[in-house]
Amino acid sequence: MRVAIAVLCLMWLSSCESRTLGRCEVVNIFKDEGLDGFEGFSVGNYVCTAYWESGFKTHRVRPADTGKDYGIFQINSFKWCDDGTPGGKNQCQMPCSDLLKDDLKKSVECAKLIVRTEGLKSWDTWESYCNGRKMKRWTKGCKPH
C-alpha cells in the first residue's frame, strides 16, 4: 500500500513539473502563432526574449515586485493576467494559469497585446540580451515542422 501511494505521489509531482521546450520547437510555435514579423520584430526577438525570461519553461512561475510572473514570457499578474493579485488589471483578460500551457496560444496572445501596447522593451531581458543583437542565431538550423 505504501508503495502504491509513493508511486501515485511521484506521478502527481512529475505531472506538475515544468516542461522545457526545445529552441526549434519554440521557433515553430511562435511562427505558427504569427510572431514572425509581428510589430516589425523577427521571430528571433521573441525566441531570445522567451529564452532569457524562462529558459523555454512553459510552467515557470516566479515572484515579482508586484504579483508574479507566468509562463514562457514571464508575464506579470499585476498588469496582464488574473491570479487574484490585489489591484490587478488583467489587461489580457485571462487567468494567469492560461499562460502555463504547453501550446503557448494564450501566452502568445497576451505577449502580442504587450508588444502592441509597450513594445518588446517591456521585457528588461529583451533590452539587455536581445535588442540590437543578431537574431538569426535563435532560428538557425530550425526547419519548419
Residue pairs with C-beta under 8 A, 6 or more apart in sequence:
16 59
17 59
18 57
18 58
18 59
18 60
19 57
19 58
19 59
19 102
20 55
20 56
20 57
20 58
21 29
21 56
21 57
21 58
21 72
21 102
22 56
23 47
23 51
23 56
23 138
23 142
24 141
24 142
24 143
26 47
26 50
26 51
26 56
26 72
27 43
27 47
27 138
27 139
27 142
28 142
28 144
28 145
29 103
29 104
29 108
30 36
30 43
30 46
30 47
30 50
30 104
30 108
31 43
31 144
33 104
33 105
33 108
33 109
34 108
34 112
35 41
35 43
35 46
35 108
35 111
35 112
36 42
36 43
37 43
38 46
38 112
38 115
39 112
39 115
39 116
39 119
39 120
41 115
41 120
42 135
42 139
43 135
43 138
43 139
44 130
44 135
44 136
44 137
44 138
44 139
45 120
45 126
45 130
45 135
46 111
46 120
47 135
47 138
47 139
48 126
48 129
48 130
48 133
48 135
48 138
49 73
49 120
49 123
49 125
49 126
49 130
50 56
50 72
50 73
51 138
52 125
52 126
52 128
52 129
52 130
53 69
53 72
53 73
53 74
53 123
53 125
54 60
54 71
54 72
54 73
54 74
56 72
57 72
58 71
58 72
58 100
58 101
58 102
58 104
58 107
59 71
59 100
60 69
60 70
60 71
60 72
60 74
61 68
61 69
61 70
61 71
61 100
62 68
62 69
62 74
63 69
64 76
64 77
64 78
66 76
66 78
66 85
67 76
67 77
67 78
67 79
67 83
67 85
67 88
68 76
68 77
68 83
68 85
68 96
69 75
69 76
69 77
70 76
70 77
70 81
70 83
70 96
70 97
70 99
70 100
71 99
71 100
71 104
71 107
72 99
72 104
72 107
73 99
73 107
73 110
73 111
73 114
73 123
74 123
75 81
75 92
75 96
75 99
75 107
75 110
75 111
75 114
77 83
77 85
77 88
77 96
78 85
78 87
78 88
78 89
79 88
79 89
79 91
80 89
80 90
80 91
80 92
80 110
80 113
80 114
81 88
81 90
81 92
81 94
81 95
81 96
81 98
81 99
81 110
82 88
82 90
82 94
82 95
82 96
83 95
83 96
83 97
91 113
91 117
92 106
92 109
92 110
92 113
92 114
94 106
94 109
94 110
98 106
98 107
99 106
99 107
99 110
101 107
114 122
115 122
120 126
120 127
120 130
120 131
121 127
121 131
